[in-house]
Amino acid sequence: MPVKVVGIRFKKAGKIYFFDPGDIKLNVGDHVIVETTRGVEYGEVVVGLKEIDEEEVVAPLKKVIRKATPEDAVQLEKNKENKRQAYGICLEKIAKHGLPMKLIDVEQTFDGNKIIFYFTAEGRVDFRELVKDLASVFRTRIELRQIGVRDEAKMMGGLGCCGRELCCKVWLSEFDPVSIRMAKDQNLSLNPTKISGICGRLMCCLKYENEVYEEAKKNFPNIGSYVKTPNGDAKITGFNIFKNSVTVELKENKHIMEFPVKDIEIINTKGENSGSSTRKDS
C-alpha cells in the first residue's frame, strides 16, 4: 500500500527523513516541528507531498506535529547560542579530565531534552566521568558520539582542491564507498596526496564520473589483449576514452605507439580493462 509522506531535513546537506504530514498542508521550504527518535526537532520540508511504497518506510512512520511558528524560530536561535556555550564548557571539561579526544560539534534537540557532543579520537575513550560532569552542568540528557574523519569534514567544512566548498558540507547528504580502482580507471595519479580530500580519505568526486568511464571502457579492448595494428601485432597497454585511441606495445620491436580504435583489429581478449575493486575507502 502506498503511503503519503514529506521529506524533512534537519541541517544543511543532512539526510532526508520521511514523515507523515497528516492533514497539515505543507510545501517545500516550510519549517515544521516533528517528533524523532531523539526528541522533538525543528526541520525544513525539502521533498513535497508524495506517495511511496510502504516497504520504503522505516517503521514506525512518525507524524509532523505542526508547522513551525515565529516563536519556534526564536527558540531555535536561543538553542544555537546554548550550543556555543556548551561547546566551550565541554572543551574545559575535556581538558580537566585529560581525555585524548577532539571535540568537533554540539547539537541540542529543539526541546532541549538532549545535548549531543561529537568528537574524534584515535581509539576508545572512557568518558563516563565527563558525561557526569556535563550532566551536572546542563541538567539534561547527555550523549557523546565518536565520529570518523569524513563526518568531521562534513561538520566543520572547508575548501577542496577544486577551490570550492566541500561537497559533503554543501549538498552531499550521504557518503558512497569510493575505491582506488575508480582513480585508476580514470587515469588519475595514484599519489594519495593528489586524490584524497581534506579528510584524508579518497575524494568523493571520484565517484561522480565513474559510471561514464565504466560505460566508455566497454568500447575498448581489454588491457593485455593482443591486436593487429597498421604496424603489426601488438599488446594493448592503455587507452584514452577522450581521443578514442589505444596505446600498444608492438610485438616485433617493443615500441610504444598510439592508434585510433578504428585502426586496430582484436586478435584475442586476454587481460582486463574493467572490474570492481575489493579495496574500498569509506
Backbone as a ProteinNet text record, in pm:
[ID]
protein_1_A
[PRIMARY]
MPVKVVGIRFKKAGKIYFFDPGDIKLNVGDHVIVETTRGVEYGEVVVGLKEIDEEEVVAPLKKVIRKATPEDAVQLEKNKENKRQAYGICLEKIAKHGLPMKLIDVEQTFDGNKIIFYFTAEGRVDFRELVKDLASVFRTRIELRQIGVRDEAKMMGGLGCCGRELCCKVWLSEFDPVSIRMAKDQNLSLNPTKISGICGRLMCCLKYENEVYEEAKKNFPNIGSYVKTPNGDAKITGFNIFKNSVTVELKENKHIMEFPVKDIEIINTKGENSGSSTRKDS
[TERTIARY]
84.3	0	88	59.4	136	98.8	195	170.4	214.2	145.5	179	281	386.7	494.1	545.5	620.7	700.4	843	941	1080.4	1129.8	1189.3	1233.2	1382	1449.7	1593.6	1613.6	1708.5	1727.6	1851.3	1937	2052.5	2098.8	2174.7	2219.4	2295.4	2259.5	2321.5	2304.4	2205.9	2179.6	2093.2	2080.9	1999.2	1852.1	1776.9	1633.7	1555.3	1462.9	1379.7	1233.3	1159.8	1018.8	930	828	729.5	589.1	492.1	351.6	298.2	255.6	207.5	67.2	-3.1	-139.8	-227.3	-302.8	-391.6	-326.2	-198.5	-129.2	-82.1	-119.5	-75.3	63.8	158.1	297.1	353.8	437.5	508.3	658.3	733.9	879.6	921.8	1008.4	1052.9	986.2	873.4	806.9	891.4	885.6	953.4	849.7	889.7	795.3	858.6	772	813.9	771.3	867.5	839.1	896.5	842.2	892.4	987	1110.2	1208.4	1250	1334.8	1379.4	1461.8	1518.1	1598.4	1529.3	1403.8	1329.7	1259.7	1202	1132.2	1236.2	1219.1	1316.4	1247.9	1327.5	1284.7	1347.9	1265.6	1319.5	1257.3	1309.1	1260.1	1211.2	1096.6	1043.7	1123.7	1190	1269.3	1214.4	1123.2	1053.2	904.1	831.3	688.3	610.1	481.4	393.3	406.4	430.6	443.1	398.5	377.1	340	456	487.2	591.9	537.9	602.2	560	585.7	500	510.5	642.7	697.3	824	941.5	927.8	1035.1	1037.5	934.4	922.6	990.7	1069.5	1130.2	1026.3	975.3	868.9	925.3	846.6	714.6	727.6	638.4	640.4	581.3	663.3	617.5	547.5	458.2	380.2	444.5	416.4	453.8	361.9	420.2	338.8	262.5	335.9	273.5	372.9	320.7	408.5	480.2	601.6	677.6	620.9	629.7	581.8	700	676	785.2	851.2	771.7	828.8	925.9	894.4	985.3	1118.2	1113.2	1235.9	1321.8	1256.5	1330.7	1395.7	1321.9	1375.8	1494	1486.2	1596	1723.9	1712.3	1829.1	1885.5	1796.8	1842.8	1920.1	1870.6	1938.4	2078.1	2092.5	2223.4	2322	2273.8	2358.7	2394.6	2298	2324.3	2430.1	2424.7	2523.1	2663.6	2678.3	2810.8	2864.6	2777.4	2819.7	2856	2775.1	2800.8	2933.3	2965.3	3091.4	3208.8	3204.3	3313.6	3327.4	3213.6	3216.7	3273	3231.6	3280.6	3431.3	3483	3628.3	3701.5	3647.5	3709.2	3708.1	3597.5	3585	3678	3692.3	3782.6	3926	3965.2	4099.6	4117	4013.2	4019.3	4045.5	3979.7	3994.1	4112.2	4174.1	4289.8	4257.1	4143.7	4099.8	4158.1	4204.8	4262.6	4154.8	4079.5	3969.4	3961.4	3905.5	3891.5	3743.3	3694.6	3554	3529.5	3429.1	3401	3277.9	3168.9	3045.1	2951.7	2850.9	2749.8	2612.9	2519.1	2380.6	2289.2	2185	2083.5	1948.6	1870.4	1736.9	1654.6	1555.4	1476.8	1410.8	1366.7	1301	1400.1	1529.9	1632.2	1648.9	1586.3	1591.7	1719.8	1799.3	1924.1	2026.9	2153.1	2264.7	2361.9	2400.2	2490.1	2622.9	2731.4	2865.8	2935.8	2981.5	3050.5	3201.4	3275.7	3420.6	3492.6	3619.1	3705.1	3814.6	3866.7	3974.4	4042.8	4166.8	4242.8	4186.7	4137.1	4082	3963.2	3934.3	3822.7	3859.6	3761.1	3783	3683.9	3734.4	3647.8	3600.2	3479.6	3430.9	3316.9	3308.2	3199.2	3199.2	3317.4	3324.7	3292.2	3330.1	3299.1	3148.5	3079.1	2933.5	2869.2	2919.3	2864	2881.5	3000.4	3026.5	2932.9	2917.4	2832.5	2686	2641.5	2503.2	2475.6	2574.7	2556.3	2548.4	2611.6	2609.2	2480	2441.5	2329	2194.5	2197.2	2073.8	1982	2040.2	1963.2	2038	1978.2	2043.1	2164.6	2272.6	2397.5	2437.2	2477.3	2527.4	2658.5	2760.3	2886.5	2897.1	2922.5	2923.5	3055.1	3126.8	3253.1	3224.2	3286.5	3262.7	3393.7	3383.4	3500.5	3545.9	3655.7	3714.2	3627.2	3551.5	3463.9	3350.2	3294.2	3189.5	3245.5	3369.6	3433.9	3443.2	3486.1	3496.9	3360.1	3257	3120.9	3071.7	3102.1	3055.6	3133.2	3265	3349	3357.7	3346.6	3353.7	3495.5	3507.8	3639.3	3635.4	3752.6	3763.5	3837.5	3785.7	3851.4	3962.6	4033.6	4142.9	4091.6	3961.2	3900	3876.2	3894.2	3872.4	3730.5	3644.7	3506	3481.8	3370.8	3337.4	3309.9	3343.4	3330.9	3189.3	3180.3	3050.7	2970.7	3039.2	2969.2	2908.9	2965.7	2913.6	2798.1	2802.8	2705	2581.6	2601.4	2484.3	2488.5	2603.8	2614.9	2561.2	2444.3	2378.5	2429.8	2482.5	2533.3	2664.9	2749.6	2878.8	2867.6	2907.3	2913.9	3054.7	3068.7	3202.8	3282.2	3409.4	3498	3620.3	3656.6	3768.6	3883.2	4003.7	4122.4	4111.2	4031.6	4012.7	3946.1	3863.2	3797.1	3899.9	3999.6	4105.2	4187.5	4213.2	4291.9	4217.4	4088.5	4008.8	3998.8	4013.4	4004	4141.8	4242.5	4379.5	4430.5	4393.2	4439.6	4564.5	4637.5	4754	4710.5	4785.3	4752.9	4826.1	4886.2	4950.3	4840.6	4840.4	4733.7	4712.5	4819.3	4805.9	4728.1	4719.5	4652.2	4507.8	4472	4335.9	4260.2	4315.5	4249.5	4196.2	4083.6	4024.8	4090	4039.8	4099	4072.3	3979.4	3953.1	4057.7	4139.2	4240	4191.3	4063.8	4007.2	4003.3	3981.5	3969.6	3855.8	3877.4	3779.7	3647	3538	3404	3377.7	3439.1	3411.6	3467.1	3550.5	3595.7	3476.9	3371.7	3253.3	3165.1	3168.8	3071.6	3072.4	3192.5	3202	3236.9	3240.9	3286.5	3200	3068.6	2979.4	3004.8	3036.5	3065	3189.6	3292.5	3415.4	3390.6	3313.7	3286.1	3211.6	3118.6	3043.5	3132.2	3217.3	3305.3	3407.5	3452.3	3554.1	3505.1	3373.7	3319.4	3351.3	3387.6	3418	3565.4	3643	3786.9	3827.5	3935.7	3988.9	4042.8	4045.1	4099.7	4250	4297.1	4441.1	4506.8	4613	4682.9	4639.6	4531.1	4487.1	4572.6	4573	4655.8	4569.9	4627	4553.8	4645.1	4582.2	4655.8	4648	4762.8	4769.7	4830.9	4825.4	4890.7	5041	5100.4	5244	5274.8	5174.6	5198.1	5122.8	5141.5	5074.4	5128.2	5040.6	5080.9	4992.3	5037.9	4962.7	4909.3	4784.4	4722.4	4782.5	4831.4	4886.5	4806.9	4716.8	4636.1	4540.6	4453.3	4359.6	4318.9	4265.9	4222.3	4079.8	3983.9	3843.9	3809.1	3884.4	3854	3902.7	4017	4070.7	4023.3	3953.9	3908	4024.8	4133.5	4254.7	4309.2	4400.2	4465.1	4615.7	4683.3	4829.4	4870.5	4965.7	5007.2	5159.1	5201.4	5343.3	5359.3	5432.8	5449.3	5527.2	5478.3	5539.2	5680.2	5702.4	5829.9	5944.5	5924.9	6036.6	6010.1	5897	5861.3	5838.5	5823.1	5796.4	5654.5	5639.9	5507.7	5448.2	5325.8	5259.2	5113.1	5050.9	4910.1	4833.1	4716.3	4634.2	4487.3	4411.3	4265.9	4207.1	4101.2	4039.1	3994.9	3951.1	3902.7	4012.7	4140.6	4251.8	4309.9	4250.5	4303.6	4201.8	4251.6	4165.7	4206.3	4109.5	4137.8	4172.1	4284.1	4324.4	4267.4	4288	4226.5	4193.8	4120.1	4072	4126.7	4249.4	4308.8	4330.4	4343.7	4362.8	4228.5	4229.2	4104.6	4120	4010.9	4012.2	3900.4	3831.2	3723.9	3712.4	3622.7	3601.5	3595	3552.6	3539.1	3652.2	3688.5	3796.5	3739.4	3809.6	3764.5	3808.2	3905.8	3951.2	3868.4	3807.7	3723.5	3764.3	3738.6	3769.3	3639.4	3581.9	3450.7	3455
-119.6	0	124.9	221.1	345.6	432	506.8	597.2	737	838.3	976.2	1027.3	1089.3	1137.2	1271.5	1339.2	1455.4	1428.6	1482.2	1465.5	1585.5	1560.1	1667.9	1653.5	1766.6	1771.1	1861.7	1823.2	1897.5	1985.8	1967.8	2056.3	2054.4	2155.2	2169.5	2045.3	1993.3	1873	1751.1	1756.7	1641.2	1538.1	1423.6	1316.5	1356.9	1311.9	1341.1	1226.9	1263.6	1164.5	1187.2	1075.8	1084.5	1087.9	1174.8	1187.2	1191	1153.7	1157.9	1298.7	1372	1508.7	1514.5	1401.3	1401.1	1493.8	1580.1	1675	1811.5	1822.5	1950.9	1970.6	2083.7	2113.3	2176	2108.1	2152.4	2169	2269.4	2293.3	2290.9	2270	2273.4	2411.1	2411.3	2536.6	2567	2498.7	2519.2	2459.4	2522.4	2468.8	2403.3	2292.9	2212.7	2165.2	2123.8	2061.6	1915.2	1824.4	1681.1	1606	1489.6	1400.9	1299.9	1292.9	1197.7	1101.6	1007.3	909.1	971.8	1089.7	1152.8	1272.8	1299.1	1407.4	1494.9	1604.6	1698.8	1782.5	1793.6	1864.7	1964.8	2062	2167.4	2136.8	2117.5	2080.4	2158.7	2134.2	2201.4	2098.7	2126.2	2037.3	2058.4	1953.7	1962.7	1873.4	1783	1699.6	1713	1764.1	1784.8	1655.9	1670.2	1554.6	1456.7	1330.5	1227.2	1094.6	998.5	864.1	769.4	687	586.2	452.6	344.9	212.8	197.6	125.3	106.5	40.6	-41.5	-109.9	-12.6	106.3	204.6	286.1	271	349.6	277.5	352.2	297.7	309	194.2	194.3	225	287.9	343.6	481.3	512.3	642.5	746.4	841.8	942.6	1057.4	1125	1233.4	1369.4	1460.9	1600.2	1655.2	1716.6	1768.6	1893.8	1987.9	2112.3	2192.5	2297	2392.5	2475.5	2516.3	2598.6	2740.7	2803.7	2939.8	3035.7	3166.5	3262.3	3242.2	3202	3175.1	3058	2959.2	2844.6	2888.3	2981.3	3031.7	3103.9	3177.3	3246.1	3142.9	3037.5	2932.2	2862.5	2846	2783.3	2865.2	2996.8	3084.2	3076.5	3065.7	3050.1	2919.9	2815.4	2686	2693.5	2770.2	2785.4	2853.2	2951.8	3018.6	2922.1	2842.1	2742.1	2642.7	2607.3	2513.4	2570.3	2699.2	2762	2760.3	2786.7	2782.5	2639.9	2544.3	2404.7	2357.1	2405.6	2368.5	2414.2	2539.6	2591.4	2519	2490.1	2419.1	2278.7	2211	2074.9	2074.5	2174.3	2183.6	2192.4	2272.4	2286.9	2153.7	2082.5	1955.5	1848.8	1849.2	1753.1	1776.3	1904.8	1939.4	1901.4	1922.3	1889.5	1741	1657.4	1512.3	1457.5	1541.8	1497.5	1388.5	1399.8	1295	1316.5	1209	1219.1	1222.1	1330.8	1341.3	1483.9	1498.4	1629.5	1658.3	1761.4	1797.7	1863.4	1814.1	1862.4	1951.6	1906.7	1983.6	1947	2031.4	2008.7	2028.1	1941.2	1955.2	1946.3	2026.1	2021.3	1999.5	1906.2	1886.4	2012.4	2031.6	2154.7	2175.5	2065	2077	2084.9	2074.3	2087.6	1966.8	1854.8	1736.4	1655.2	1687.9	1614.2	1703.2	1689.5	1756.8	1648.6	1655.8	1555.9	1622	1562.8	1612.9	1515.2	1566.2	1483.7	1503.9	1393.8	1404.2	1298.9	1323	1223.6	1183.6	1063.8	1013.2	898.2	871.2	763.1	626	612.5	483.8	505.5	408.2	418.6	513.8	589.5	686	658.8	651.5	633.8	772.8	808.7	944.2	944.3	840.8	831.4	947.2	981.9	1093.2	1226	1237	1358.3	1374.7	1265.2	1269.8	1313.5	1262.6	1301.4	1450.7	1501.5	1644.4	1729.3	1689.7	1766.5	1760.7	1643.9	1628.8	1716.5	1730.5	1813.6	1961.9	2000.5	2140	2172.4	2087.7	2119.4	2063.8	1971.3	1916.4	1859.6	1789.7	1726.1	1602.3	1527.9	1406.9	1444	1371.7	1398.1	1274.1	1296	1186.8	1229.3	1144.3	1167.5	1066.1	1114.4	1026.7	1043.3	932.4	934.9	920.6	1006.8	1006.6	985.2	956.5	936.7	1066.1	1057.5	1177.1	1236.5	1153.1	1206.9	1288.3	1238.5	1313	1441.5	1436.2	1556.8	1665	1625.9	1721.6	1778.5	1693.8	1738.4	1841.5	1820.5	1912.3	2043.5	2035	2154.3	2232.2	2162.7	2229.6	2267.4	2334.4	2372.8	2379.8	2400.3	2408.7	2287.3	2232.6	2121.1	2169.4	2075.7	2111.4	2185.2	2177.4	2247.8	2395	2431.6	2569.2	2599.3	2498.8	2519	2456.4	2497.3	2441.9	2292.3	2218.3	2072.7	2028.9	1932.2	1879.6	1826.3	1756.8	1696.5	1801.8	1921.6	2029.6	2102.1	2108.1	2188.2	2109.2	1987.8	1918.3	1766.1	1706.2	1560	1506.8	1444.3	1403.6	1271.1	1183.5	1054.8	1022.9	946.2	908.1	774.6	774	649.4	591.9	458.8	399.9	446.4	477.5	520	427.8	372.8	279.5	338.2	288.6	332.9	294.7	191.7	148.9	258.9	338.1	448.3	548.6	578.8	671	608.7	480.2	409.8	406.1	379.2	371.9	507.2	615.2	749.5	805.8	718	757	874	874.2	977.7	930.2	1025.1	990.5	908.1	805.5	722.9	770.8	888.8	950.2	989.5	932	959.5	1107.7	1187.1	1329.6	1404.2	1345	1411.8	1366	1253.5	1202.3	1189.5	1248.3	1245	1382.1	1384.1	1509.4	1555.4	1665.8	1718.3	1626	1531.5	1433.7	1323.2	1316.6	1211.7	1087.5	1082.2	969.8	1005.6	904.2	928.8	1027.2	1118.9	1223.5	1164.6	1217	1170.2	1191.9	1297.2	1329.1	1224	1132.2	1022.7	936.5	940.5	858.6	920	1053	1122.1	1074.7	1062.4	1028.8	882.1	805	667	585.5	604.3	527.8	561.6	688	729.3	656.7	650.4	580.9	431.4	371.9	228.5	197.3	283.3	261.8	282.1	384.8	413.2	300.8	240.6	135.6	11.7	-4.2	-120.5	-117.2	-0.4	13.7	-8.8	-46.5	-64.6	-208	-255.3	-388.3	-390.9	-506.8	-521.1	-494.3	-437.5	-420	-557.9	-572.4	-700.7	-787.4	-749.4	-827.5	-792.2	-881.2	-861.5	-817.3	-726.6	-669.5	-657	-643.7	-613.7	-463.5	-403.3	-259.5	-238.6	-116.6	-88.9	-117	-127	-152.4	-293.5	-380.3	-517.7	-552.9	-677.2	-723.6	-649.4	-630.7	-554.9	-591.9	-551.1	-575	-442.1	-440.8	-319	-287.9	-165.5	-123.1	-9.8	52.2	160.1	213.6	303	362.6	501.1	581.4	717.2	733.5	741.6	745.6	877.5	983.1	1112.6	1119.8	1059.2	1058.1	935.6	844.3	719.4	644.9	634.1	570.4	472.5	385.3	289.3	304.3	271.4	266.8	120.6	88.4	-51.5	-63.5	-185.9	-220.3	-317.9	-276.4	-360.9	-487.3	-599.2	-728	-739.4	-683.7	-701.8	-623.6	-497.3	-414.8	-350.6	-382.9	-331.2	-180.2	-117.8	25.3	52.4	166.2	208.1	305.7	275	361.2	379.7	479.3	507.8	502.2	434.2	420.8	447.2	502.9	512.7	372	357.6	226.5	168.1	252.4	203.6	141.1	168.5	118	-11.8	-70.6	-194.9	-307	-429.2	-547.9	-642	-682.8	-765.6	-908.4	-959.5	-1097.9	-1186.3	-1146	-1215.1	-1112.5	-1153.3	-1058.9	-1091	-1136.1	-1161.9	-1029.9	-1038.1	-916.2	-858.9	-738.1	-675.7	-524.2	-457.4	-311.4	-261.5	-355.1	-313	-411.8	-381.6	-468	-385.7	-447.6	-375.2	-410.7	-316.4	-336.1	-382.7	-470.7	-514.9	-420.2	-331.6	-235.3	-110.1	-70.6	48.6	140.1	268.9	370.7	438.6	398.9	450.9	522.2
0	0	0	-89.3	-88.5	31.8	82.1	194.5	154.2	207.2	177.7	278.7	226.7	313.5	262.3	348	308.9	355.9	282.9	319.7	398.2	513.5	602.3	633.3	630.2	660.1	781.5	868.2	992.9	992.6	894.7	880.8	736.2	699.1	561	516.5	399.2	342.3	432.2	521.3	607.1	537	598	541.9	544.5	444.2	435.9	499.4	587.6	655.9	616.9	606.9	570	693.9	686.5	794.4	734.4	817.3	777.7	805	699.4	721.2	780.5	781	830.8	748.9	816.9	748.8	730.2	765.4	754.6	609.9	551.3	415.3	419.3	356.6	362.1	222.1	206.2	81.4	107.2	0.1	11.9	63.4	163.5	223.6	356.5	385.2	514	626	742.4	860.3	951.3	1010.4	1087.9	1218.1	1309.6	1434.4	1427.4	1449.6	1438.5	1558.5	1580.9	1685	1621.5	1670.1	1618.1	1728.9	1692.3	1790.6	1902	1876.1	1981.8	2046.6	2007.9	2070.3	1968	2014.7	1927.3	1852.9	1719.2	1637.4	1544.6	1501.9	1408.9	1273.9	1171.2	1040.5	927.5	807.9	688	586.4	525.6	422.4	294.2	246.8	123.8	12.7	47.6	-50.9	-23.1	-123.1	-106.1	-93.4	-72.1	-53.1	-169.6	-137.3	-239.8	-181.6	-269.1	-225.6	-251.1	-152.8	-168.3	-118.2	-160.6	-115.4	34.1	98.1	242.6	280.7	189.3	217	228.5	168	170.5	298.5	378.8	501.7	616.8	692.9	814.2	925.5	967.7	1068.8	1207.4	1295.1	1262.8	1198.4	1104.2	1037.6	1132.2	1173.3	1268.9	1196.7	1269.6	1211.3	1236.5	1145.7	1167.3	1276.2	1378.7	1488.9	1444.4	1383.5	1339.9	1257.7	1194.2	1128.2	1234.3	1202.1	1296	1299.6	1415.1	1434.2	1447.6	1441.2	1464.6	1600.7	1699.5	1832.6	1828.6	1744.2	1729	1669	1574.1	1511.9	1614.3	1706.4	1813.3	1905.6	1937.3	2023.1	1957	1825	1751.8	1765.1	1757	1771.6	1913.6	2012.3	2150.8	2167.7	2102.2	2109.5	2049.3	1940.2	1877.7	1973.1	2047.2	2144.8	2257.7	2300.5	2404.1	2358	2229	2173.6	2181.8	2151.3	2157.8	2301.3	2397.7	2536.8	2578.8	2533	2567	2508.9	2390	2326	2412.2	2458.6	2540.8	2673.1	2737.2	2865.4	2848.3	2738.8	2714.6	2691.8	2620.5	2599.7	2732.9	2824.7	2956.9	3032.6	3025	3096.1	3037.3	2904.4	2840.6	2887.5	2892.9	2939.7	3086.3	3166.2	3308.6	3330.7	3250.9	3265.8	3186.1	3104.1	3025.6	2926.2	2862.5	2769.9	2629.5	2565.8	2429.4	2322.6	2316.4	2221.6	2170	2049.4	1986.1	1966.3	2032.5	2020.7	1884.8	1812.6	1677	1672.1	1729.6	1718.5	1832.8	1851.2	1954.2	1891.8	1926.5	1882.5	2003.5	2000.8	2105.7	2040.6	2094.4	2039.1	2061.6	1977.1	1982.1	2118	2179.5	2309.9	2425.5	2394.3	2497.7	2587.3	2552.3	2637.9	2621.3	2519	2499.3	2431.6	2474.6	2408.6	2363.4	2235.6	2177.4	2145.1	2194.6	2168.5	2073.2	1959.6	1861.1	1875.1	1872	1887.6	1803.9	1781.7	1717.4	1815.4	1797.5	1883	1811.6	1850.1	1786	1820.9	1941.7	1984.8	2075.9	2158.9	2252.8	2365.9	2412.1	2519	2632.1	2754.2	2870.1	2914.1	2871.9	2900.6	3002.9	3084.5	3181.1	3280.8	3330.8	3425.9	3357.7	3231.5	3155.6	3140.8	3111.9	3098.2	3229.3	3339.7	3470.3	3494.6	3461.2	3479.3	3394	3267.4	3176.5	3219.1	3265.8	3310.6	3432.1	3520.3	3639.7	3603.9	3492.8	3448.8	3375.1	3278.9	3190.9	3237.9	3333	3388.1	3280.3	3186.7	3079.9	3033.8	2942.3	2891.6	2807.3	2829.6	2758.4	2678.7	2552.8	2469.8	2405.1	2416.7	2347	2235	2114	1996.7	1920.7	1906.2	1831.9	1682.4	1601.9	1457.4	1382.5	1252.5	1167.9	1102.6	1027.4	968	857.9	787	682.1	743.9	853.8	922.7	983	1027.2	1081.4	973.9	853.4	743.7	708.1	710.7	677.2	777.3	905.3	1009	1008.4	990.7	1001.7	871.1	756.7	628	589.8	476	424.8	273.5	214.2	69.3	15.2	-95.5	-160.7	-251.9	-313.7	-403.9	-527.5	-554.6	-667.3	-635.1	-508.5	-467.5	-422.9	-428.2	-388	-251.1	-187.7	-56.4	-69.1	33.8	30.3	-7.3	-97.6	-141.4	-22.4	69.1	182.3	273.9	273	356.2	287.8	154.3	79.2	37.7	-19.2	-73.5	-59.7	-37.4	-34.3	98.5	94	218.8	274.3	188.2	234	163.7	230.9	175.2	101.8	-25.6	-101.3	-91.4	-98.3	-98.5	-220.3	-200.7	-308.9	-308.3	-424.4	-431.1	-512.4	-485.2	-558	-705.2	-735.4	-874.4	-956.5	-893.2	-964.9	-1016.3	-935.1	-977.9	-1090	-1076.3	-1178.3	-1311.4	-1307.9	-1430	-1500.1	-1423.6	-1480.9	-1517	-1512.4	-1547.7	-1463.5	-1336.2	-1245	-1171.2	-1117.6	-1037.4	-917.5	-885.4	-769.3	-645	-653.8	-538.2	-438.5	-317	-219.7	-191.7	-195.7	-165.4	-274	-394.2	-505.4	-524.2	-468.3	-486.9	-354.4	-249	-118.4	-82.5	-13.4	31.9	160.9	216.7	339.6	458	441.1	546.6	547.4	440.5	432.2	359.9	326.6	250.5	101.9	18.5	-124.2	-151	-244.8	-272.1	-319.9	-267.1	-305.2	-453.7	-512.3	-652.2	-748.5	-700.6	-787.1	-829.5	-749.9	-777	-885.2	-899.3	-983.4	-1128.5	-1189.3	-1331.4	-1354.3	-1246.3	-1259.2	-1354.8	-1349.8	-1437.2	-1584.1	-1612.6	-1750.2	-1801.3	-1717.7	-1756.6	-1774.9	-1685.5	-1696.3	-1825.8	-1863.3	-1986.3	-2108.2	-2103.9	-2217.3	-2238.6	-2129.6	-2139.8	-2213.8	-2222.8	-2292.1	-2441.7	-2493	-2635.3	-2666.8	-2564.8	-2584.2	-2554.5	-2620.5	-2588.7	-2446.2	-2387.2	-2253.3	-2251.2	-2141.2	-2123.2	-2123.4	-2200.3	-2208.3	-2324.5	-2392.8	-2508.6	-2630.2	-2729	-2848.4	-2966.1	-3045.7	-3158.4	-3279.5	-3396.6	-3518.9	-3542.6	-3572.6	-3599.1	-3737	-3790.1	-3918.7	-3915.1	-3796	-3783.2	-3734.3	-3732.6	-3690.4	-3563.3	-3519.2	-3397.9	-3275.2	-3177.1	-3058.6	-2939.9	-2822.8	-2698.9	-2646.5	-2606.3	-2552.5	-2414.7	-2397.4	-2267.9	-2204.4	-2281.1	-2226.1	-2329.4	-2289.1	-2383.3	-2334.3	-2425.7	-2394.7	-2445.1	-2352.1	-2393.6	-2461.8	-2432.8	-2493.2	-2638	-2665.2	-2801.3	-2878.3	-2807.3	-2868.3	-2932.3	-2855	-2905.9	-2803.6	-2849.8	-2761.4	-2771.3	-2664.8	-2663.7	-2667.8	-2752.3	-2768.7	-2762.6	-2732.9	-2740.6	-2856.4	-2960.2	-3078	-3042	-3094	-3062.9	-3120.1	-3238	-3309.2	-3244.5	-3212.9	-3163.6	-3027.8	-2965.1	-2832.3	-2830	-2944.1	-2947.5	-2897.1	-2829.5	-2780.3	-2880.6	-2928.4	-3025.5	-2987.3	-3049.8	-3024.3	-3156.5	-3153.4	-3272.7	-3238.7	-3333.6	-3315	-3305	-3227.8	-3210.2	-3342.9	-3435.3	-3564.2	-3650.1	-3615.3	-3695.8	-3642.4	-3539.6	-3484.4	-3498.9	-3492.9	-3500.1	-3387.5	-3308.3	-3191.5	-3234.3	-3179.7	-3202.4	-3093.2	-2966.2	-2852.5	-2745.2	-2646.1	-2544.9	-2406.7	-2398.6	-2267.5	-2195.3	-2063.1	-1984.4	-1946	-1888.8	-1847	-1844.3	-1868.9	-1856.5	-1768.1	-1704.9	-1616.2	-1502.2	-1413.4	-1297.9	-1172.5	-1065.2	-939.4	-845.7	-764.8	-670.2	-536.6	-470.1	-339.7	-231.4	-262.1	-164.2	-173.2	-62.5	-62.5	51.2	27.9	127.8	164.3	274.2	309.9	442.9
[MASK]
++++++++++++++++++++++++++++++++++++++++++++++++++++++++++++++++++++++++++++++++++++++++++++++++++++++++++++++++++++++++++++++++++++++++++++++++++++++++++++++++++++++++++++++++++++++++++++++++++++++++++++++++++++++++++++++++++++++++++++++++++++++++++++++++++++++++++++++++++++++++++

